[in-house]
């Protein structure tokens, strides 16, 4: 199995269109080859490629910025002497000056397969800028560790944001290369776009089901530490819109939730009562943790951790978005007056609740807060959107 970056470096015919062109790279810490050489170093060492600039997404090219809305400054790479532009600093859309630094932008970003992950939106923004400035964009494709399953509601019109690039479901099932094709079609972009596809990639193959077993995991962002997190993220990311800890400040962020004084067994029992069929394909267990920073820092928290791994994992059955929604519902039933929804600026949206920005609408929050709502009511909202999305992307699948 070969990644897009590896195919580009190995095949002179793929590199031929880059002759005489100024090349830029959009990358992060997980942009590495099989031997863990960073793509920027590999491209810089290729004599046929004129690497003129680099770009970093949220968390920076180095991946050193920990939290949301922690910005990265532009800099100059000390070894190569090329400018490194931040797309999560003073701007999130590349400026005209940035666009003037290259002819072809290579995008080599490891995604998590979730609409909320901002690398997806950054891809749209660079495609739109490339269309405006007459530049080319190539995606050097990488695996979607969450695989092909899709889940969640479609983002509603008017809810677009940096964590909601367009009307896609939460767990979108596409690689970055495939997502770029959807963007070009959806937004009618007149842009020179191509995908350097992976070779030998099978998103249905066990045991990774999207993540090849022979590939090391490198954090694409500081709180994406492993495959279990990537599989759970389309659900656990919603915790960012709540007062419950998502485990930031622990060694297992976005794989668990909790808060001081919770009764995990009661929550688990209520989840079983409401919708046991939403608990299939994974295991959960009681956990206790003390975040070193972020929500509830320095306080003992109790909660639950989801395990989408091991012999209990069923790739087709596991529904992370529903699992986390069910946890919210169980929590709300047991704590009717608890201030669950966190009211704070979320990814530069200041006038909407973060949970609604994350979900691209109010439907999930309203379902959780409606004491009479049942599991089937959420299914009735999400299932048609999921079916529509599957149909919409069916002709874009490369693998």
N, C-alpha and C positions, 0 to 999 in steps of 0.2 A: 504494500500500500504506500503510495507516495502523495504527499501534499502538493498543493499548487506551487508553493515556493520551491520545492524540491524538483518538480518537473521543469520549472522555468530555468533553474540553474543547470539542469542536466541536459537540456535540449536546445542546441543552438538555433534550431528552426523557430522555436517559441520566442527566443530572444531577438530574432532578426528584426522585427518591427521597431525595436527600441534603438536601433543603430542611429547615431547622430541626434538622439533625443535626450533632453534633460529629464531625469527620472526622480520622482519623490516617492517616499514610502510612508504609509500610515500604519503604525504598529504599536505594540505594547509588550510586556515581558514574556507573554506566551507565544510571541512571534518567533519561533525557533524551528530549526531543522531537526531531523532525527538525532543528530549528534549533539544537539543543544546549542549549536551556533545561532546567535541571533540573526534574524533576516537582514538587519541593517549591515552587520559585519559581512555576511555572506554576499550581499549585493555589492558592497563597497569593494570587496576583494575580487569581484568578477570584472576582468579588464574590458569587457564589451559593454558594460553598463556605466553610465555617467550619473552617479547618484548625487543629486544637486541639493536635496532638502529632505527633511523628515517631518512627520506630524505625529502628535500624540493625542489620543482621545481622553475621556474622563479617566482620572487617576494618573495620567501622564504616561509618556513613553516608557518611563522607568517603573510605573506602577506604584509609586511611593506615597501617593495621597490617599489617606485612609477612608474618608467619609464623603457622603454626597455634599455638593456645593462647596468643596474644598478645591480651589482652583490651582492650575499649574501655569507658571510663567513661560514665555518663550526663552530659548537659550541657544547657545552654539555648542555643537558636539565637540568636546575637547580633543578627540582623536582624529575625527574626519574634517573638522573645521566647517561643517555645513550647518545652516540654520535648522533648528528644531522648533517648529511652530506648535503652539498649544491650541487645540480645539475644545478646551475646557478651561478657559481663562478669561481674558478680556472679550473673546468671541467664542461662539460655538459653531458658527458658520464661517468657513474660510473667507478671509478678506481678499480683495483684488490684489493686494501686494503679495499675499501668500500664493495666490493662484499664478502670479507672474513668475514664480520661481521654478516652474517645471512645465513639461509638455505632457508627460504621462504619470499618473498617480497609481502606484501599486498599493492596494489595500490588503493587508495581511493581518487580520484580526481574528482571534479565537472568540467566538460568540458562545452564548449559553442557550440559545434556542428560545429566548423569551423576549416578548415585545418590550418589556420594561428596561431591558439591558441597553444602555444608551449607545453602545457601539452600532446598533441597528440604525438609530436615528442619525448618527454621525455619517454613516454610509449614505443615507438619503441626502443629507446636506452637502456632501462633497459631490454627489452626482448632480444635484441641482446647480451647484457652482460651476462644475465642469461644463454643463450644458450652456450656461451663460457665457463662459469665457472660452469656449472652443477647445477644451482640454479632453484628454482621454482618461478613462478610469478602468483599470484592470483589477479584478478581485482574484487574489491567489487563495483558492478555496481551502477551507478547513472543515473538519467534522462538526456536526451539531451533536453535542454530547447528550442532549435530551431526546434525540432520535426523531422519528417521523410522527408520533402521536401528536394530535392537536387538541387543545382544550381552552375553554374560557369564552367570554363574550367578545364580540367585535367592538373595537373602539368606536364610540358614537361621534357623529359630526359635531364639531365645536369643542371636542375634548382633546384635540391634538396638543402635544407638548413634547418636551425633550425625552420623555419616557413613553411617548405615544405618537409614532411617526405617521400612522395612518390607520385605516380600518382593517386591522388584523387582529386575530385572537391572541390571548396571552401566550400560550405555548404554540408557536407557529409552525414547527416541523420542518423548517427550511435551513439550508446552509446559507452562509453570507452571499455566496455567488448566486444562488437561487433567489434570495431576497432582493439582490440588486436587479435581477430580471423583473421581479414583480414591481419594484419601484419605477423602473423605466416605463413599464406598461401602464401602471396605475396613474402615474403623474404625467404621462405623455412627454417624456424627456427626450429631446433630440441630442443625444450624447453618444460619443464613441465609447461603447461599453463592451467589455469582454470578460469572460471567466476563464482562468487557467484552472481547469477542473482537476480534482484528485483522480488518481489512478488506483483501481482496486478497492475503492471504498464501498462497503455494504452497510447501510444504516440499520439493517434488520438483523445483523449478525450478532449472536451471543458470544461472549457474555457482556460486551459493552453496549450493544443495541444503540449504536451511534458513536460510541467512543472505542476505537480500535484497541484491543487488549495489549498490543505491543508498544503503545505510545505512552510515554511518561506524562503525568499531569503537571502542568505549570500554571500557577494562578494567573488568569487573565486580568484579575483585579484583586485587591487585597483580601476581600472577604469571599473569594471563590476558591476554597482550599482543596476540593476533591470532587469526584464524580457524583457522590451522593448529594452534595449541595447542588450541583448542576441539574440533577434530576428533580430535586424538590423545589428548585428556585421559582418556578412558575406559580407556586403556592406561597412559599415562605416569604417571598418579596413583599407580599401584602402586609406583613408584620411591620414594615417600615411606616405604614400609615396608621399604626396603633400605638398605644402606650405600653404594650407588652414588649419585652425585650426579644429581639430576633437573634440574640447571642453575639452581637458585636461586643468586643471586649472579652470574648472567650475564644477557645481554640476551635470551636465548631459553629461559626456564624452561619445563619440562614439554613440551619438544619434542625433548629429547635425553637421553642418559645417558652416564656415564663415571666413571672413577676413575683414580688414578695407576697407571701401569704396564700398562694394558690394551692388548691387541692388537686393534683394531677390525676389521681384515681377517679375523682368525681367527674372531672372533665372527660376523661377517657370513657367512663361508663355512659355519660350522656351522649357522647359521639356514637357509641355502639347502639344506643337506643334510637337515635334520630335516623341514622343512615348507615347501617353496618356494611352495605354494599359499596360505600365510598371508602372503606378502609382496606379493601382488598389490594393485593399486589405489593404490600409493604408491611413493616412492623413498626410499632411505636412503643416507647418505654418512658417511664418516669425518670426525670433528671432534676438535679439540683446544681446550681451554678452561681457564681458571684462575678458579674462583669467587672473588668478592671477599668473600663471607660464606657461612655455612651449611656443608654437608659439604665436606670437602677444601679449605677456604678457603686461598687463597694457593698452592695446589699445582697443577702442570700435570696435567690429566686428559685421557685419550684415550677416545673412545667413538664412538657413532653418533647421528645425528640423523635423524628421520623427517620426510618431506615429503609431507603429504597435500594437495597443491596442485599447480598447474601442469598440463601436458598429460598427466602420468602418473596424475593423480588419477582414480580410479573410485569414485564414491560408494557404489555397491552392493557393490563388491568389497572395499573397505578395511575391515579388521577390527582396530581399534587394541588391543583387549583381547588378542586372539590374538597380534598382532605383539609386544607387550611380553612376554607370557608366553613366546613363542618366544625372545626375547632372553634372558630369565632362564634358560631351558632350555639354550640354547647356552652361556651363561656358566658354568652349573653343570657341564656336561659337560667344559669346559676347565679349570675351577678347582674341583675336587671338595671341597677343604678350605677354600675361601674363606668367611669369615663374612658371608654375603650378607644374612641377615635381621636388620634393625635392632631391637633390644630396647629400647624406650623408651615412655613414656606417649604414647599417640596419641589426640587428641581426647577426653581425659578417661576413657579406658579404660586401666587400670593393670595388669590381670592377664592380658592376651592379647597375642600378637605383633601388631604393627601391620599386617603383611601380611594376617593373618587378619581383623582388624577391617575393613580396607579391602575385602576380598572377601566378607565376611559368612559366613565359614566357612574350613575348613582345606584344601579341595580343591585349590586352585591351588598352594599351597605344597607340598603332598604330591606333586603331579604333577611339579613342578620337581625336587624332591629325590629322586624315584624314578628311579634310573638305568635301569630297564627300561621306563619309561613312554614311550609314543609319542604323536605328535600326535593320532591317532585316539582315544586314551584321554581326552584333554581334551575333544575334540568330543563324546564319548559322555556326558560330564557336562553340558556346556553346552547342546548342541543341544535336548534336551527342555525345558530351562528357558526357552530363547529362544522355542520354539514355544508353550509355555504362556502366556508373557507377551504374545506377539502376539495370541493369542486373547482374553486377559483384557482388553486395552485396546482391542480393535477397535471397540467401541461407544461409546468415549469421545472419539474423534478428532473435533475440531471442523473441521479444515482438510483 
